[in-house]
């Protein structure tokens, strides 16, 4: 009896997934609950076990393809193999046949991924010979999600960046990020338009203060979420930040730990530049940046002294946040952080 396995609903409102890696090949024998395939979503990568035992008759979706929930992925069982009759012409529309001819692709050699095994334009273009120039690496997994997410943020958000310098001399740098998150949550309570989302013709002011922290990993930039920041002490914030950062780098975070932030803070630590302009983490309306901190000469009471100085930036969605309010928020945060 053949078993048709379709992309399951992975929760969190996800509607599609990328086939990151097949853990079996056609013809392999597989046991029930044996690892079958790795699925990458815009939150994380999950390993899906086989729902049945038997022979892998046919894999319908190739690695690197992004498909919606409900798409047939694989058939397990002897009766699942679909073999076209000898001499049967490949299924393709006239437009796809024309493209194949232009690109020099033999349709009979292309495996169709469309309904009923139909050859699609994407199948043809994927089979077309590429210029032998440089090294080509498919944009997949976390990197694909970064590309899509930041492209959308850049395209949809009219962003403005406000920058102010900050004297961090009195701030314990070993507890910098917990202190910043604490000050951020308290200041967001006074400036609710920065803890909001724009949904159609409505601005949604959020009651929770779940702050994302940008973490660089080997797979790319991830943004795990510190929940209910306004209820945690600095020591609790430090522990939660460390846990989430370690989990992000190890790839062990659950999908809901990478979803649902209301505001984001980014700090590159030793790699921080004098100033950068972070992109807003869509669908949020603002992101706070903490930039390089180090000894600089400044004037205090008419004298030149050396202080631990750094820049603080706020990039914001100008549709929701006015420039004056963004400046007031940043100055209030700095005052709370250093006061």
C-alpha positions, -999 to +999 in steps of 0.1 A: +000+000+000+015+033-010+017+062+015+017+098+001+034+121+025+025+158+021+042+189+037+025+191+071+013+223+088+042+232+110+023+258+131+031+294+139+011+305+109+036+291+084+023+284+050+053+271+032+086+254+037+119+247+020+132+212+014+166+217+031+179+182+028+165+147+020+178+121+045+168+092+021+170+085-016+146+069-040+148+031-036+159+032+001+140+012+027+128+033+055+113+025+089+085+044+105+097+074+126+131+072+109+144+107+099+130+114+064+136+151+055+148+184+069+124+213+063+135+249+066+110+276+075+114+313+081+120+305+118+141+274+120+150+240+104+131+209+116+136+172+110+105+153+099+103+116+106+088+091+082+051+085+088+053+049+075+077+021+067+085+008+033+105+016+001+109+052-009+092+050-043+094+086-055+106+119-042+085+147-057+102+178-045+139+185-049+162+200-023+161+238-023+125+241-035+100+261-015+065+246-015+032+253+003+017+232+030-001+203+016+023+197-013+031+160-020+067+154-010+073+117-012+056+084-019+065+055+003+054+020-008+057-003-038+026+010-055+036+046-054+062+047-082+049+066-112+068+056-144+057+073-177+051+049-206+079+045-230+079+072-257+055+094-238+063+131-244+070+152-213+041+173-202+048+210-207+029+241-219+039+257-253+055+286-234+077+262-214+086+243-245+097+275-262+118+285-232+134+250-232+143+254-269+158+289-264+179+276-235+190+244-252+173+222-227+161+187-237+127+184-221+129+146-219+158+150-195+140+173-171+121+160-141+088+178-138+077+192-104+043+206-115+009+189-110+010+154-125+047+157-132+043+186-156+075+204-165+075+240-153+094+270-164+114+268-131+123+232-139+136+242-173+156+272-161+171+250-133+182+225-159+197+251-182+235+250-185+251+278-165+281+299-174+312+284-159+322+315-140+329+316-103+315+294-076+277+291-074+260+284-040+221+281-039+204+306-015+188+282+009+178+278+045+184+307+069+202+327+042+171+325+019+149+336+048+172+366+054+171+375+017+133+375+016+128+392+050+153+420+044+141+426+009+106+430+022+117+453+050+137+475+025+109+476+000+079+482+023+093+504+051+102+541+045+130+540+072+148+569+088+178+566+112+184+590+141+218+589+158+229+602+191+262+597+211+261+582+245+285+583+275+287+547+286+314+554+313+290+546+341+275+515+325+290+481+333+299+468+298+297+432+309+260+438+316+255+462+286+228+443+267+207+435+298+209+472+308+199+482+273+169+459+272+157+470+306+159+507+296+143+499+262+113+482+277+107+511+302+111+537+275+087+519+251+060+521+278+063+559+274+064+559+236+039+532+226+041+540+189+075+524+188+061+492+202+035+488+175+028+473+140+011+488+110-016+465+097-034+479+067-050+511+077-046+505+114-017+509+139-017+481+164-003+492+198+011+461+215+007+456+253+036+432+256+073+440+255+090+411+237+123+423+225+143+406+197+181+405+200+201+401+168+225+372+170+251+363+143+254+326+137+273+304+112+240+302+092+233+339+092+216+365+114+189+352+137+166+372+161+156+352+191+130+369+214+133+378+251+098+376+264+082+400+289+114+421+292+096+446+315+091+418+342+127+406+344+156+418+365+190+425+348+203+392+361+174+373+346+178+392+314+215+383+313+206+346+317+179+346+291+200+365+266+229+340+270+205+310+267+189+324+235+222+334+219+237+299+226+207+282+213+207+303+181+243+295+174+237+258+181+205+257+160+185+243+189+158+270+194+122+262+190+103+281+162+083+302+188+116+315+203+123+332+169+089+347+164+067+375+177+091+402+188+076+437+192+109+457+190+145+447+182+179+456+196+211+449+177+247+452+190+276+437+172+299+439+202+336+438+191+326+440+154+304+470+159+313+500+137+313+536+146+277+537+132+255+515+110+219+518+099+201+485+107+170+476+088+138+475+107+128+439+116+095+436+097+066+439+108+080+460+137+083+497+133+117+504+149+151+489+157+177+502+182+214+499+174+243+500+199+275+508+181+312+508+190+320+518+225+355+530+234+376+558+249+372+591+232+381+627+241+351+648+250+345+681+267+332+681+302+329+714+322+352+731+298+379+705+300+389+677+276+385+643+293+385+607+281+352+589+284+337+556+272+317+569+243+295+552+217+267+560+193+231+549+197+209+547+166+171+543+161+159+533+127+122+537+124+092+535+101+083+571+094+047+561+085+041+553+122+068+573+141+074+610+137+110+622+137+106+643+169+092+614+188+120+591+176+145+616+189+127+620+222+126+582+226+163+578+220+173+607+243+150+593+270+165+558+266+200+572+269+191+592+300+176+561+316+205+539+306+232+563+319+213+580+348 
